């Protein structure tokens, strides 16, 4: 009964949102439904932005997207404190993951918490890139209390959105994913605090750590969902650009996978991931210049792989490529541990840390890194709030 009522409330909210949106003046900065931004428009948009620099952010008290956003564990004081540290570094943006189950659980409450989060971010002069869907890590997300972290294991509780049960069944997409995509984007379509929408993170990532729990045809169905999601997102007429980042393989014209080609040919602004050293980063950037669109790196910085702040951030600034490193405060995601912590046993803090910048008390892992970030952002050293 409660589940049926939840779906009814969600449906009423969705249709009210769409009706109100359809009644608005359809002029302004939003693209027409189904229309990709022109390269010129994308470049003009980017010229109005500062150099975008920030992190992939989740508060240290949350193990995954659900724990970050559910009402019982939404930790605004920690978010406020940690975004204050970001402001102190001169960061002006953060990449933040959402989840479709949060809409199903309580769409109105979810939007309220998003608005509260954006208010805190804005207080710290930080604009947000929201990630709507994610194909990485646990393919079976569940609402409610989230499990505790596995000791010393990287991202042991992160969950996919949507989960495998929904992803494998296209008949459920219109009812369970579309209202979320359209509802969230419509609600914030004119909100200057949202800088860009990232539609799906690493859609064809196989998340091998979960083995047989993953779909054997995941890349194929994820591409079909992404195609639909792009239509839904365009129908909401956001004034912010849409993107989905490429992350693996060869991005030359002859080397593009079907997934990467679709992402690159539909993104208003090009985004990508690169955890390699400077020479690889430079090659990646150069390979994407042919699209004549702004370029943003939405994931980098894995110290043992040669992707460090000292090696990479000056390159991104020189190229005027937006920069979002992975990880901000060491916490329940445990991304100070490397990817191989799923196979290799760690019993203590690794040296060096894999990701993240601060300890939970706000102490930098490496003060030379935070000083470099302040120097490159033009932020003078400031006392942490």
Secondary structure, 3 states (H helix, E strand, C coil): CHHHHHHHHHHHHHHHHHHHHHHCCCCCCCCCCCCCCCHHHHHHHHHCCCCCEEEECCCCCCCCHHHHHCCCCCCHHHHHHHHHHHHHCCCCEEEEECCHHHHHHHHHHHHHHHHHHHHHHHHCCCEEEEEEEECCCECCCCCCCCCCCCCCCCCCCCECECCHHHHCCHHHHHHHHHHHHHHHHHHHCCCCCEEEEEEEECCCCCCHHHHHHCCCCHHHHHHHHHHHHHHHHHHCCCCCEEECCECCCCCCCCCCCHHHHHHHHHCCCEEEECCCCHHHHHHHHHHHHHHCCCEEEEECCEHHHCECHHHHHHHHHHCCCEEEEECCECCCCCCCCCHHHHCCCCCCCCCCCCCCCECCCCCECCHHHHHHHHHHHCCCCCCCC
